[in-house]
Amino acid sequence: MPATNPKRDAIEKSSTYLGYKLLWATRLFLIGKKFPKGTFEQHVWNAVVHDVCEQITQESFFKTMIEIDAEAYFQILSIVFNNPSA
């Protein structure tokens, strides 16, 4: 979508769009990647995963994310269990 499209601003401010961006960032952190580039050092990454897990399992976050896209939320959550040391 072109930057000049008047609908773009509304879409980018929608809760669904922001939710998907949050899920994407969560996935990056859980697999050890920084935004916009690079990776976490192992000792830092362990703390990041702990903090992210604490946040994404809170009831309010959980309810919001399953309303946006339950499948995507659970796929991201499964990263913790399927590859806990990657």
C-alpha positions in Angstrom: 0.0 0.0 0.0 1.5 3.3 -1.0 2.5 5.7 1.8 0.2 8.4 0.2 -3.0 6.2 0.5 -5.3 7.9 3.0 -6.5 4.5 4.3 -3.0 3.4 5.3 -2.9 5.5 8.5 -6.2 4.0 9.7 -5.1 0.5 9.0 -1.7 1.0 10.7 -3.4 2.3 13.8 -5.9 -0.5 14.1 -5.6 -2.9 17.0 -5.4 -5.9 14.7 -2.5 -4.5 12.7 -0.7 -3.5 15.9 -1.4 -7.0 17.4 0.2 -8.7 14.4 3.2 -6.4 14.7 3.5 -7.3 18.4 3.2 -11.0 17.6 6.0 -10.6 15.0 8.3 -8.8 17.4 7.5 -11.5 20.1 8.5 -14.2 17.7 11.8 -12.4 16.9 12.7 -12.1 20.5 11.9 -15.8 21.3 14.1 -17.0 18.5 16.9 -14.7 19.7 16.8 -12.0 17.1 16.9 -8.3 17.8 15.0 -5.6 16.0 15.9 -4.3 13.4 19.0 -6.6 13.1 21.4 -8.8 15.0 21.0 -11.4 17.7 21.0 -11.5 21.5 24.0 -12.8 23.4 23.1 -16.1 25.1 22.9 -14.7 28.7 20.9 -11.7 27.5 18.6 -13.9 25.4 17.8 -16.1 28.4 16.5 -13.0 30.3 14.6 -11.8 27.2 12.8 -15.1 26.8 11.9 -15.1 30.5 10.5 -11.6 30.3 8.6 -12.2 27.0 7.1 -15.5 28.4 6.0 -13.6 31.5 4.2 -11.0 29.4 2.6 -13.2 26.7 1.1 -15.5 29.3 -0.7 -12.8 31.2 -4.4 -13.1 31.0 -5.0 -9.7 29.4 -2.4 -10.3 26.7 -3.7 -13.8 26.1 -7.3 -12.6 25.6 -6.3 -9.8 23.3 -4.1 -12.0 21.1 -6.6 -14.8 20.7 -9.2 -12.3 19.6 -6.8 -11.1 16.9 -5.4 -14.5 15.8 -5.5 -17.4 18.1 -3.5 -19.7 15.7 -0.7 -17.2 15.3 -0.5 -16.6 19.1 -0.3 -20.3 19.8 2.3 -20.9 17.1 4.5 -18.2 18.7 3.9 -19.6 22.2 4.9 -23.1 20.9 8.4 -21.7 20.1 9.1 -21.8 23.8 8.3 -25.4 24.1 9.5 -26.7 20.7 12.9 -25.1 20.8 13.7 -24.0 24.3 17.5 -23.8 23.9 17.8 -22.4 20.3 
